[in-house]
Amino acid sequence: MRAAALLVLGLFLGFAGALIQTYTITLGSVRLPAGALLSLVAVVLVARAGAWWQGSRLGAITFSAGWLGATLMMGSTTGAGDLILSSGTRQVGYLIGGTILLAAACGFPLLPADDTPDQPVAARSGAEATDA
């Protein structure tokens, strides 16, 4: 059930990200792609949260599959010739950057859930074992 929820969330953020990535802000004479940056940060955070929620990297992979499917769908032309993600620099950066960031987010190891030591008590040095 969690995997299905993460897939749907990935589809939703893929569609939403494709629409908001066009938003830019101007600071002085520099235009910043605020929509693309905000979308990519949200995607990476949700992918990591999905891995934590699922309890394995499969959560991040499932979310990433939904995001990639929706994003690629928005980048393909329809029968009427409509296109959401065109071939501009910002759009290509959004696609490639999102794919690279999600691949990295899927590859990060999960944090340990408990505070158990890595080594058994017998393997520690003598001073540490006597203190315990």
DRENSEKOL-680131 format. One line per field, with one value per atom (N, C-alpha, C, O): residue in one letter; atom name; x, y, z. Coordinates in Angstrom, 1 decimal, decimal comma. Example, Ala and Ser with C-alpha at 12.3 -4.5 7.8 and 13.67 -1.06 7.14 Angstrom:
// residues 2
resn <- (A_A_A_A_S_S_S_S)
name <- (N_CA_C_O_N_CA_C_O)
px <- (13,2_12,3_13,2_14,2_12,8_13,7_12,9_13,4)
py <- (-5,7_-4,5_-3,3_-3,3_-2,2_-1,1_0,0_1,1)
pz <- (7,8_7,8_7,8_8,5_7,1_7,1_7,9_8,0)
// end
This chain:
// residues 132
resn <- (M_M_M_M_R_R_R_R_A_A_A_A_A_A_A_A_A_A_A_A_L_L_L_L_L_L_L_L_V_V_V_V_L_L_L_L_G_G_G_G_L_L_L_L_F_F_F_F_L_L_L_L_G_G_G_G_F_F_F_F_A_A_A_A_G_G_G_G_A_A_A_A_L_L_L_L_I_I_I_I_Q_Q_Q_Q_T_T_T_T_Y_Y_Y_Y_T_T_T_T_I_I_I_I_T_T_T_T_L_L_L_L_G_G_G_G_S_S_S_S_V_V_V_V_R_R_R_R_L_L_L_L_P_P_P_P_A_A_A_A_G_G_G_G_A_A_A_A_L_L_L_L_L_L_L_L_S_S_S_S_L_L_L_L_V_V_V_V_A_A_A_A_V_V_V_V_V_V_V_V_L_L_L_L_V_V_V_V_A_A_A_A_R_R_R_R_A_A_A_A_G_G_G_G_A_A_A_A_W_W_W_W_W_W_W_W_Q_Q_Q_Q_G_G_G_G_S_S_S_S_R_R_R_R_L_L_L_L_G_G_G_G_A_A_A_A_I_I_I_I_T_T_T_T_F_F_F_F_S_S_S_S_A_A_A_A_G_G_G_G_W_W_W_W_L_L_L_L_G_G_G_G_A_A_A_A_T_T_T_T_L_L_L_L_M_M_M_M_M_M_M_M_G_G_G_G_S_S_S_S_T_T_T_T_T_T_T_T_G_G_G_G_A_A_A_A_G_G_G_G_D_D_D_D_L_L_L_L_I_I_I_I_L_L_L_L_S_S_S_S_S_S_S_S_G_G_G_G_T_T_T_T_R_R_R_R_Q_Q_Q_Q_V_V_V_V_G_G_G_G_Y_Y_Y_Y_L_L_L_L_I_I_I_I_G_G_G_G_G_G_G_G_T_T_T_T_I_I_I_I_L_L_L_L_L_L_L_L_A_A_A_A_A_A_A_A_A_A_A_A_C_C_C_C_G_G_G_G_F_F_F_F_P_P_P_P_L_L_L_L_L_L_L_L_P_P_P_P_A_A_A_A_D_D_D_D_D_D_D_D_T_T_T_T_P_P_P_P_D_D_D_D_Q_Q_Q_Q_P_P_P_P_V_V_V_V_A_A_A_A_A_A_A_A_R_R_R_R_S_S_S_S_G_G_G_G_A_A_A_A_E_E_E_E_A_A_A_A_T_T_T_T_D_D_D_D_A_A_A_A)
name <- (N_CA_C_O_N_CA_C_O_N_CA_C_O_N_CA_C_O_N_CA_C_O_N_CA_C_O_N_CA_C_O_N_CA_C_O_N_CA_C_O_N_CA_C_O_N_CA_C_O_N_CA_C_O_N_CA_C_O_N_CA_C_O_N_CA_C_O_N_CA_C_O_N_CA_C_O_N_CA_C_O_N_CA_C_O_N_CA_C_O_N_CA_C_O_N_CA_C_O_N_CA_C_O_N_CA_C_O_N_CA_C_O_N_CA_C_O_N_CA_C_O_N_CA_C_O_N_CA_C_O_N_CA_C_O_N_CA_C_O_N_CA_C_O_N_CA_C_O_N_CA_C_O_N_CA_C_O_N_CA_C_O_N_CA_C_O_N_CA_C_O_N_CA_C_O_N_CA_C_O_N_CA_C_O_N_CA_C_O_N_CA_C_O_N_CA_C_O_N_CA_C_O_N_CA_C_O_N_CA_C_O_N_CA_C_O_N_CA_C_O_N_CA_C_O_N_CA_C_O_N_CA_C_O_N_CA_C_O_N_CA_C_O_N_CA_C_O_N_CA_C_O_N_CA_C_O_N_CA_C_O_N_CA_C_O_N_CA_C_O_N_CA_C_O_N_CA_C_O_N_CA_C_O_N_CA_C_O_N_CA_C_O_N_CA_C_O_N_CA_C_O_N_CA_C_O_N_CA_C_O_N_CA_C_O_N_CA_C_O_N_CA_C_O_N_CA_C_O_N_CA_C_O_N_CA_C_O_N_CA_C_O_N_CA_C_O_N_CA_C_O_N_CA_C_O_N_CA_C_O_N_CA_C_O_N_CA_C_O_N_CA_C_O_N_CA_C_O_N_CA_C_O_N_CA_C_O_N_CA_C_O_N_CA_C_O_N_CA_C_O_N_CA_C_O_N_CA_C_O_N_CA_C_O_N_CA_C_O_N_CA_C_O_N_CA_C_O_N_CA_C_O_N_CA_C_O_N_CA_C_O_N_CA_C_O_N_CA_C_O_N_CA_C_O_N_CA_C_O_N_CA_C_O_N_CA_C_O_N_CA_C_O_N_CA_C_O_N_CA_C_O_N_CA_C_O_N_CA_C_O_N_CA_C_O_N_CA_C_O_N_CA_C_O_N_CA_C_O_N_CA_C_O_N_CA_C_O_N_CA_C_O_N_CA_C_O_N_CA_C_O_N_CA_C_O_N_CA_C_O_N_CA_C_O_N_CA_C_O_N_CA_C_O_N_CA_C_O_N_CA_C_O_N_CA_C_O_N_CA_C_O_N_CA_C_O_N_CA_C_O_N_CA_C_O_N_CA_C_O_N_CA_C_O)
px <- (0,8_0,0_0,9_0,5_2,0_2,9_3,5_3,7_3,9_4,5_3,5_4,0_2,3_1,3_1,1_1,0_1,1_1,0_2,2_2,1_3,4_4,6_4,6_5,1_4,1_4,0_3,1_3,4_2,0_1,0_1,6_1,4_2,3_2,9_4,0_4,2_4,7_5,7_5,1_5,6_4,0_3,2_2,8_2,9_2,2_1,7_2,8_2,7_4,0_5,1_5,7_6,3_5,7_6,2_5,4_5,9_4,0_3,2_3,3_3,4_3,3_3,4_4,7_4,8_5,8_7,1_7,3_8,0_6,7_6,8_6,1_6,5_5,1_4,4_5,0_5,0_5,6_6,1_7,6_8,2_8,3_9,7_9,9_11,1_8,9_9,1_9,1_9,5_8,8_8,8_10,2_11,0_10,5_11,8_11,6_10,6_12,6_12,7_13,9_14,9_13,8_14,8_15,4_14,8_16,7_17,5_18,5_19,5_18,2_19,1_18,9_17,9_20,0_20,0_20,1_20,2_19,9_20,1_18,7_18,0_18,4_17,1_17,5_18,3_16,8_17,1_15,9_14,7_16,1_15,0_14,5_14,7_13,7_13,3_12,3_12,4_11,5_10,5_11,2_10,9_12,2_13,0_13,7_13,8_14,4_15,2_14,2_14,6_13,1_12,2_11,6_11,5_11,3_10,8_11,8_11,5_13,0_14,1_14,4_14,6_14,4_14,6_13,5_13,7_12,3_11,1_11,2_10,8_11,5_11,6_12,6_12,3_13,8_14,8_14,4_14,6_13,8_13,4_12,2_12,2_11,3_10,2_10,7_10,3_11,7_12,3_13,0_12,8_13,7_14,4_13,3_13,5_12,3_11,2_10,5_10,1_10,3_9,7_10,6_10,0_11,9_12,8_12,7_12,7_12,6_12,5_11,1_11,1_10,1_8,7_8,5_7,9_9,1_9,0_10,0_9,7_11,0_12,0_13,1_13,9_13,1_14,1_14,3_13,5_15,3_15,5_14,4_14,3_13,6_12,5_11,5_10,9_11,4_10,4_10,9_10,1_12,2_12,7_12,6_12,4_12,9_12,9_11,4_11,2_10,5_9,1_8,6_8,0_9,0_8,6_9,3_8,7_10,6_11,3_10,7_10,7_10,2_9,6_8,4_8,1_7,6_6,4_6,8_6,1_7,8_8,2_8,7_8,4_9,6_10,2_9,1_9,1_8,2_7,1_6,3_6,0_5,9_5,1_5,9_5,3_7,1_7,9_8,2_8,1_8,5_8,7_7,4_7,4_6,2_5,0_4,7_4,1_5,1_4,9_5,9_5,7_7,0_7,9_7,7_8,4_6,6_6,3_5,1_4,3_5,1_4,1_2,8_2,8_1,7_0,4_0,0_0,7_-1,2_-1,6_-1,8_-1,7_-2,2_-2,4_-1,1_-1,1_0,0_1,3_1,6_2,6_0,8_1,1_2,3_2,6_3,1_4,3_4,5_4,5_4,6_4,8_6,3_6,7_7,1_8,5_9,2_9,2_9,6_10,2_11,7_12,2_12,4_13,9_14,8_15,9_14,3_15,1_16,1_16,1_17,1_18,1_17,6_18,0_16,7_16,1_15,3_15,4_14,6_13,8_14,7_14,5_15,8_16,7_17,5_17,7_17,9_18,5_17,6_18,1_16,3_15,4_15,3_15,3_15,2_15,1_16,3_16,3_17,5_18,7_19,1_19,5_19,0_19,3_18,4_18,8_17,1_16,2_16,5_16,4_16,8_17,2_18,5_18,5_19,5_20,7_20,5_21,0_19,7_19,5_18,6_18,9_17,7_16,9_17,7_17,5_18,6_19,4_20,3_20,6_20,8_21,6_20,8_21,2_19,6_18,7_18,3_18,1_18,2_17,9_19,1_18,9_20,3_21,5_22,0_22,8_21,5_21,9_21,5_20,4_22,3_21,9_20,9_20,9_20,1_19,2_20,0_20,9_19,5_20,1_19,6_18,5_20,5_20,1_18,9_18,8_18,0_16,8_17,1_16,3_18,1_18,4_19,8_20,6_20,1_21,5_22,4_23,2_22,2_23,1_24,5_24,6_25,5_26,9_27,2_26,5_28,1_28,5_29,2_29,1_29,9_30,7_30,1_29,6_30,2_29,7_30,6_31,7_30,1_30,9_32,2_33,2_32,2_33,5_34,5_35,7_34,2_35,2_35,8_36,7_35,2_35,8_37,0_37,4_37,7_39,0_38,6_37,5_39,7_39,5_38,9_38,1_39,4_38,9_37,5_36,7_37,0_35,6_34,7_33,6_35,2_34,4_34,2_33,1_35,2_35,1_34,2_33,6_34,1_33,3_31,8_31,0_31,5_30,1_29,5_28,3)
py <- (-1,2_0,0_1,3_2,3_1,2_2,4_2,6_3,7_1,5_1,6_2,3_3,1_1,9_2,6_4,0_4,9_4,4_5,8_6,6_7,7_6,0_6,7_6,8_7,8_5,8_5,9_7,0_7,8_7,1_8,2_9,6_10,5_9,6_10,9_11,3_12,5_10,3_10,6_11,1_12,0_10,5_11,0_12,4_13,3_12,7_14,0_15,1_16,1_14,8_15,8_15,9_16,9_14,8_14,9_15,9_16,7_15,8_16,7_18,1_19,0_18,3_19,6_20,2_21,4_19,5_20,0_20,4_21,4_19,7_20,1_21,4_22,2_21,7_22,9_24,1_25,2_23,9_25,0_25,3_26,3_24,4_24,6_25,8_26,2_26,3_27,5_28,8_29,8_28,8_30,0_30,5_29,7_31,8_32,3_33,6_34,3_34,0_35,3_36,0_35,4_37,3_38,2_38,9_39,7_38,8_39,5_40,4_39,9_41,6_42,5_42,2_42,4_41,8_41,4_39,9_39,4_39,1_37,7_37,0_37,3_36,1_35,4_34,0_33,3_33,7_32,4_31,5_31,9_30,2_29,3_28,7_27,6_29,6_29,3_28,1_27,3_28,0_26,9_25,5_24,5_25,5_24,2_23,9_22,7_24,8_24,5_24,1_23,1_24,7_24,3_22,9_22,1_22,7_21,4_20,3_19,2_20,5_19,5_19,2_18,1_20,3_20,1_19,3_18,4_19,6_18,9_17,4_16,5_17,1_15,8_14,9_13,8_15,5_14,8_14,5_13,4_15,5_15,3_14,3_13,5_14,3_13,3_11,9_11,0_11,8_10,5_9,9_8,7_10,7_10,3_9,9_9,0_10,8_10,5_9,2_8,4_8,9_7,7_6,5_5,4_6,6_5,5_5,2_4,1_6,3_6,1_5,5_4,6_6,0_5,5_4,0_3,3_3,7_2,3_1,4_0,2_1,9_1,1_0,5_-0,2_0,9_0,4_1,4_2,4_1,2_2,1_1,9_2,8_0,9_0,6_1,7_2,0_2,4_3,5_4,7_5,3_5,0_6,1_5,7_6,5_4,4_3,9_4,0_4,4_3,6_3,6_5,1_5,4_6,0_7,4_7,9_8,6_7,6_8,0_7,5_8,2_6,3_5,8_6,6_6,8_6,9_7,7_9,1_9,6_9,7_11,1_11,0_11,9_10,1_10,0_9,7_10,3_8,8_8,5_9,8_10,1_10,5_11,7_12,8_13,5_13,0_14,0_13,7_14,6_12,5_12,1_12,2_12,6_12,0_12,1_13,6_13,9_14,5_15,9_16,4_17,5_15,7_16,1_15,5_15,9_14,7_14,2_15,0_15,5_15,0_15,8_15,0_13,8_15,7_15,1_15,1_15,6_14,6_14,6_16,0_16,2_16,9_18,3_19,1_20,3_18,5_19,2_19,9_20,6_19,7_20,4_19,8_18,6_20,6_20,2_21,0_22,3_20,4_21,1_21,4_22,5_20,3_20,5_20,5_19,5_21,7_21,9_21,5_21,0_21,9_21,6_22,7_22,8_23,6_24,7_24,3_23,2_25,2_24,8_24,5_23,6_25,3_25,1_23,8_23,1_23,5_22,2_21,0_20,0_21,1_20,0_19,8_18,7_20,9_20,9_20,3_19,6_20,6_20,1_18,5_17,8_18,1_16,6_15,9_14,9_16,4_15,7_15,8_14,9_17,0_17,3_16,4_15,9_16,4_15,6_14,1_13,4_13,6_12,2_11,9_10,9_12,7_12,5_12,6_11,8_13,6_13,8_12,6_12,2_12,1_11,0_9,7_8,9_9,5_8,4_8,4_7,4_9,6_9,7_9,5_8,8_10,0_9,8_8,3_7,9_7,6_6,2_5,4_4,3_5,9_5,2_5,4_4,6_6,5_6,8_5,7_5,2_5,2_4,2_4,8_6,0_3,9_4,4_4,6_3,9_5,5_5,7_4,5_4,0_4,1_3,0_3,4_4,6_2,5_2,8_2,8_3,4_2,1_2,0_2,4_2,7_2,5_2,9_1,8_1,9_0,6_-0,5_-0,3_0,3_-0,7_-0,5_-1,4_-2,5_-1,0_-1,8_-3,1_-4,1_-3,0_-4,2_-4,8_-4,1_-6,1_-6,8_-6,4_-6,0_-6,6_-6,2_-7,0_-6,4_-8,2_-9,0_-8,5_-8,7_-7,8_-7,4_-6,0_-5,6_-5,4_-4,1_-4,2_-5,3_-3,1_-3,2_-3,5_-3,3_-3,9_-4,3_-3,2_-3,4_-1,9_-0,8_-0,5_-0,2_-0,6_-0,3_-1,4_-1,1_-2,7_-3,8_-3,8_-4,2_-3,4_-3,4_-2,2_-2,3_-1,1_0,0_-0,3_0,3_-1,2_-1,5_-2,3_-2,6)
pz <- (0,0_0,0_0,0_-0,7_0,7_0,8_-0,6_-1,0_-1,3_-2,6_-3,6_-4,4_-3,5_-4,4_-4,1_-5,0_-2,8_-2,4_-2,9_-3,4_-2,8_-3,3_-4,8_-5,3_-5,5_-6,9_-7,4_-8,3_-6,7_-7,0_-6,6_-7,4_-5,5_-5,1_-6,1_-6,4_-6,6_-7,7_-9,0_-9,6_-9,3_-10,5_-10,3_-11,2_-9,1_-8,9_-8,9_-9,5_-8,2_-8,2_-9,6_-9,9_-10,4_-11,7_-12,6_-13,3_-12,5_-13,2_-12,7_-13,5_-11,4_-10,8_-11,1_-11,4_-11,0_-11,2_-12,6_-12,9_-13,6_-15,0_-15,2_-16,1_-14,5_-14,7_-14,0_-14,5_-12,7_-12,0_-12,3_-11,9_-13,1_-13,4_-14,3_-14,4_-14,9_-15,8_-15,0_-15,5_-13,7_-12,9_-12,6_-12,2_-12,9_-12,7_-11,9_-11,9_-11,1_-10,4_-10,9_-11,4_-10,9_-11,4_-10,2_-9,5_-10,0_-9,0_-9,8_-10,2_-9,8_-10,6_-12,1_-12,7_-12,7_-14,1_-14,3_-15,4_-13,2_-13,3_-13,1_-12,1_-14,0_-13,9_-13,3_-13,8_-12,2_-11,5_-11,7_-11,6_-12,0_-12,2_-10,9_-10,5_-10,2_-8,8_-8,9_-7,9_-9,8_-9,9_-10,1_-9,4_-10,9_-11,1_-9,9_-9,5_-9,3_-8,1_-6,9_-6,2_-6,7_-5,7_-6,0_-5,0_-7,2_-7,5_-7,3_-6,8_-7,7_-7,5_-6,1_-5,7_-5,3_-3,8_-3,2_-2,4_-3,6_-3,1_-3,5_-2,7_-4,7_-5,2_-4,4_-4,1_-4,2_-3,5_-2,0_-1,5_-1,4_0,0_0,1_1,0_-0,8_-0,8_-1,1_-0,5_-2,0_-2,3_-1,0_-0,7_-0,3_0,9_2,0_2,7_2,1_3,0_2,7_3,5_1,4_0,9_1,3_1,6_1,1_1,5_3,0_3,4_3,8_5,2_5,6_6,5_5,0_5,3_4,9_5,6_3,7_3,3_4,0_4,2_4,6_5,3_4,5_4,9_3,2_2,3_1,1_1,0_0,3_-0,8_-1,9_-2,8_-1,8_-2,7_-2,7_-3,7_-1,5_-1,5_-2,3_-3,0_-2,3_-3,2_-4,6_-5,5_-4,9_-6,3_-6,8_-8,0_-6,0_-6,5_-6,7_-7,8_-5,8_-6,0_-7,3_-8,1_-7,5_-8,7_-10,0_-11,0_-10,0_-11,2_-11,5_-12,7_-10,5_-10,8_-11,3_-12,2_-10,7_-11,1_-12,5_-13,3_-12,8_-14,1_-15,2_-16,3_-14,9_-15,8_-16,1_-17,3_-15,1_-15,3_-16,0_-16,9_-15,7_-16,3_-17,8_-18,6_-18,1_-19,5_-20,3_-21,5_-19,6_-20,3_-20,6_-21,7_-19,7_-20,0_-21,0_-21,6_-21,3_-22,3_-23,7_-24,6_-23,8_-25,1_-25,7_-25,0_-27,1_-27,7_-27,8_-27,8_-27,8_-28,0_-29,4_-30,3_-29,7_-31,1_-31,7_-32,9_-30,8_-31,2_-31,2_-31,6_-30,8_-30,9_-29,6_-29,6_-28,6_-27,3_-26,6_-26,7_-25,9_-25,2_-24,0_-24,1_-22,8_-21,6_-21,4_-21,2_-21,4_-21,3_-22,7_-23,4_-23,1_-24,4_-24,3_-23,3_-25,3_-25,4_-25,0_-25,5_-24,1_-23,7_-22,6_-22,2_-22,3_-21,4_-20,0_-19,4_-19,5_-18,2_-18,1_-17,1_-19,2_-19,2_-19,3_-18,6_-20,1_-20,2_-18,8_-18,4_-18,2_-16,9_-15,9_-15,0_-15,9_-15,0_-15,2_-14,2_-16,4_-16,7_-16,2_-15,5_-16,7_-16,4_-14,9_-14,3_-14,4_-13,0_-12,1_-11,1_-12,4_-11,6_-11,6_-10,6_-12,8_-12,9_-12,1_-11,5_-12,2_-11,5_-10,0_-9,2_-9,5_-8,1_-7,6_-6,4_-8,3_-7,8_-7,8_-6,9_-8,8_-8,8_-7,5_-6,9_-7,2_-6,0_-4,7_-3,8_-4,7_-3,5_-3,4_-2,2_-4,4_-4,3_-3,9_-3,3_-4,1_-3,7_-2,3_-1,8_-1,7_-0,3_0,6_0,5_1,5_2,5_3,5_3,7_4,1_5,1_6,4_6,7_7,2_8,5_9,4_9,3_10,3_11,2_12,1_12,6_12,4_13,1_14,6_15,4_15,1_16,5_16,8_15,9_18,1_18,5_18,9_19,8_18,2_18,6_18,0_16,9_18,8_18,3_17,1_16,9_16,3_15,1_15,5_14,8_16,6_17,0_18,2_19,1_18,3_19,6_20,7_20,5_21,9_23,1_23,2_23,6_22,8_22,9_21,9_22,2_20,9_19,9_20,3_19,6_21,3_21,7_22,4_22,8_22,6_23,4_24,9_25,3_25,6_27,0_27,9_28,8_27,7_28,5_28,3_29,2_27,0_26,8_27,3_27,8_27,2_27,6_29,1_29,6_29,9_31,4_31,8_32,9_31,0_31,4_31,3_32,0_30,4_30,0_31,0_30,9)
// end
